[in-house]
Structure formats: C-alpha cells, structure tokens
Amino acid sequence: MFITGFAAVALNPDSKAPKNAKILSKPFHLRELVDEVGKILEDAA
C-alpha cells in the first residue's frame, strides 16, 4: 500500500510500484485507511 500526495506519479505506467498495489491519495479519511489495511490483512491470512 502506498500513501501519497502525488498519486499521478504513483499511477504512472513507468512507476516501479507493483501493479496490484493499493494507492491512497491524500487527503483520505481514516476509515479508508483502516478498511484497506483490513483487506490486506485478510488477504494475507
């Protein structure tokens, strides 16, 4: 997961970010972060 104020850079096709990475663009609500972390933890289990 990436948290950035520069989502356009992270979403650039030339980016080295994994294609399946979740990107949260600032500003975001704390609930969004909690939900995304929960999803990642569920997938890892």
N, C-alpha and C positions, 0 to 999 in steps of 0.2 A: 504494500500500500504506500502511496506517495501522497503527501500533503504539500500543496504548493500554491503560491500566489501567481504562478506562471504556468497555468495548465496548458496553454498553447504550446509551450516549449516541450512539456512532458508528452503531449499528444502528437508531436511532430513525428512523421514516419521515420525520420532518421534518428530518433531518440533510441538510446540503448535500454530504455525501460522495457521490462517484459511485456509482451503483447496482452497478457491476461491480467496485468496489474490494475488494481483499482486506484483511481486518482481522485482525491478530494480537493476541490479548488476552494481556496479561501475567498471570502469568508464562508464557513459552513456552520451548521448548528451542531452542538454537542451530540444530539440524538443521532445524527447521521454518522458520526464517528463511532459511537457505541454500536450502532446497528452493523456497520461494516466490519468492525473488529469481531463482533459476534459471528458473522458469516464466515470470516476467515478461520476462526477457532472451530466452528462446526465442520468445515471442510477438512481441517487438519486431524480431526478425531477419527 
